[in-house]
Amino acid sequence: MTESFVLPDVLEPGLSLVFCGTAAGTRSAQDRAYYAHPGNMFWRTVYAVGLTPRLLAPAEFARMPAYGLGLTDLSKFHYGNDNELPVGAFDVAALRSKIETFAPRVLAFTSKHAGTSALGKSLTYGLQPARWGRTQLFVLPSPSGQARRSWNAGIWQELADLVRTQPPGIER
């Protein structure tokens, strides 16, 4: 399932945190909004862990920089479930270049598959030892309804606590 640029990046300098998924799901592509499927826990969790002061609707994704947050995907030109994406759909080099250019304090992969695909190794949830430039890397359990068995909001809270307790410009 391909089309030109499925969802725009929400990136700018000075962000505290950028979320990165694998690719837009079918519902997100149809609605032209990140994490748009009603069964997806992304927006509820971002609010519940205190990263936004109110629950945002998926259509409000462009407002994320007002809260120091950004959004992107490993695949910008394909959408669907991970198992439906063509080989080579993920552009890790382009993602890394964007992250090194915009230099958010933290890049959080919104699934273990996204993190493993980008970092090229088996990993655990949480803060990773590697960095991309000055950016810390973090791996979250997927908020997708299809991944409910691996769901753990506590790891999302760890991320929120890291972002809140780490002042801008301070590297750990």
N, C-alpha and C positions, 0 to 999 in steps of 0.2 A: 504494500500500500504506500504509494509514494505521491508526493505533490511538492510544490516548491515551499520552502520554509514553513513548516507546520505551525510553530509558535515562535514569536519573537523572544530573543533573550531579554531579560530584565537585569541589566548590568550597568553599573556606573562606578567610578572611583569612590572610595571611602565607605563601602558597605562593610558591615560587621560579619555578615553571613550570606552565602549563596547556596541555595539548594540545587542539586543536580540529579535529575532522574535519567532513566535510560532513553525513553522516547515518550512523546505524548500518546496517551491511550486513544482509542477510537472516539470515545465520548468527548475527550478534551479537544481532539482535532475537529470534531463536528461543532462544538461550542466555541472553539477558538479561545480556550481558557485552560490554564494549568490545573491539573487535579480536579477535573470537572465531574467525574462520576460520583453520584450521590453516596455510593458505598465507600469511597475513598476517605480516609481519616485525616488527610493532610491539613486542610483548613481548620478543622476542629482542634487538632493537636497543636498546631502553631499557636492558636489562641489559648488553649488550655495550659500550655507550658509558659505562657506569658511573653511570647515573642511579638504579639500584636495586642493592642489594648481592647480590641473587639473582634468578633468573628467576622472575617471577610468572606464574601461570596467569591467563587472561582472567577467570575467576570471582573472582579476588582484586582486581579493579579498585578496590573500595572502600578498599583499604589504601594507595592511592597517596599520600594526604596525609601518611602517616607518613614519606614520603621527600621531602616538600615539593612533591609533584606533584598536578595535578588533571586532570580530563577533562570535555569538553563537546563538543557538535556544533552546527553551524549550524541543523540541522533537528532539533527534539526530538520531532516528532509524526509523522514519516514514516521509512520505512526502505527499503533496497534500493540498487541501483547508482545512481549519479548520474543516468544517463540515464532511469531509471525514476521519478524524483521529480517531483511536479507543479510547475508554475510557481508560484513564490511559496513554496516549501517552506522556503527559508532565511530566518531571522529575524535579520538583521544587527543591527537596533536592540536586540533583546533580548540578543544576545550582547555587544554593546558595553556595555550597561547593567550586565550581570553582571560584566564585566571591570573596569569603572570602580568598581563596588561592592567587589569582592574584591581588586582591585589586585595581581595577581601580578606578579612582576618581569618575566616574559616570557610572552607568549602565542605558542605555536607552532602554525601551521596545518599539519596533516599531509598536505597536498597543495597543489599549485599552484592547483588548482580552488577549494579552500576559501579560500586566501588571496586569489585574484582576486575571488571572490564577495563576500568580506567587505570588501576594500579598494577594489573597484570599478575596478581598473586592471590592466594587464599588469605583471607583476613577475618578478623573478628569485629563485632560491633564496637563502636566507640571511637575515641581519638586514636589516630594512626601515628606511628613514629615518623613517617615520611612527611615532607612538605613539598609544595610546589612554589618555589620562590619563598616569599615570606608567609604564604598562606598555609595554615594548619588544615589537615584533612581529617574528616570525621565520617563514619559509616553508620547509617541508621537502618532500623528494620523498615521494610516497605509499608507505607500507609494504605496500599491497595487492598481492597476487599478480598482479592484473590490470594493474598499472602497473610491472611488473618492468623494462621497457626504460628507464625513467627513474630507476631505483633508484640511490642513491648514499649509502652509509652514512657517508661522510666528512662530509657536510653535517649529519647527525645528531650526529656527533662534535663539529663546530664548535659546535652548540647546547649540548651537554653541557659543553664547555669554557667557553663563555660563562656558563652558569649556575653552574658551580663556581668560576670566578675572579671573579665579581661578588658581593661580600658583600651581605647583606641591607641595604637602605636606601641603597645606593650606586647612583646613577643615572649612566649614561654617555651 
